[in-house]
Amino acid sequence: MAIAITVQHQRRLREVWRSAGWPFQDPIEIELLAAGLLSRERDGQGRETVRVTEAGIALLAQTLQRNRGARDAHEALVGRIAREMQRAGRVVWRGLSLRAKVGEVDAAGWVMAMPDVYSIRHTTVEDYLEPVVHEIKVRRADLLADLRKPTKGEAYRQIGGECWYVLKAGIGGPDDVPEVYGVMAAHDGGALEVLRPAPKRAMKLPFGIWMALARAAPEPGDDDPQAPLS
């Protein structure tokens, strides 16, 4: 019987590769042994360990290459959105960690929101800042995993008056994403298609976010979108 190798199996292989090989003796290990991805070994004192086989190493290498490709595609799309926001005259940050209060008023807690792209309008008028969050997804599994974390989405809405999911074309659409978010499709040819506009909410940035933005360097621009006006 063929064993279907899941993310849990791949994670266990990585754990065994990095460890001394002490057996877990659980169903995941049984299936990895049956698939020939792990082997059992016994030392001179009769202690049993498990080792990743050559087939297991090959699977780990394939997974590494696939994940690296997904990260590269993700970072490329993040850069693309960042440039579009700059061309729209906005100040842009990537990789921010911003504290956001989530939950009911009586039981609110703090979580860290880490949007892929965060931007505000280039203005000196606080009411016109219009903070926007863009979350980038290039794999459907990552999109679905993200949507199973309601606290994460609530945190985004606490730091942005507009929140968008930017999806690699083909991995999902508006039906997959709650209506509180806008949805955009990124096509391979370079076009960005708005599938559903993001609802807009007026908001002022809390002092904590101002401090975080002051400490973080905004994304450097390849060109100055205001140059034609000078």
HELIX and SHEET records of a PDB file:
HELIX    1   1 VAL A    7  ARG A   18  1                                  12    
HELIX    2   2 PRO A   27  ALA A   34  1                                   8    
HELIX    3   3 GLU A   54  ARG A   87  1                                  34    
HELIX    4   4 VAL A  105  ALA A  107  5                                   3    
HELIX    5   5 GLU A  126  TYR A  128  5                                   3    
HELIX    6   6 ARG A  140  LEU A  147  1                                   8    
HELIX    7   7 PRO A  150  ILE A  159  1                                  10    
HELIX    8   8 PRO A  174  ASP A  176  5                                   3    
HELIX    9   9 PHE A  207  ARG A  215  1                                   9    
HELIX   10  10 ALA A  227  LEU A  229  5                                   3    
SHEET    1   A 2 LEU A  38  ARG A  42  0                                        
SHEET    2   A 2 GLU A  48  VAL A  52 -1                                        
SHEET    1   B 6 ARG A  90  ARG A  94  0                                        
SHEET    2   B 6 VAL A 117  ARG A 121 -1                                        
SHEET    3   B 6 VAL A 132  LYS A 137 -1                                        
SHEET    4   B 6 GLU A 162  LYS A 168  1                                        
SHEET    5   B 6 GLY A 182  ALA A 186  1                                        
SHEET    6   B 6 LEU A 192  ARG A 196 -1                                        
SHEET    1   C 2 LEU A  98  VAL A 102  0                                        
SHEET    2   C 2 GLY A 109  ALA A 113 -1                                        
END                                                                             
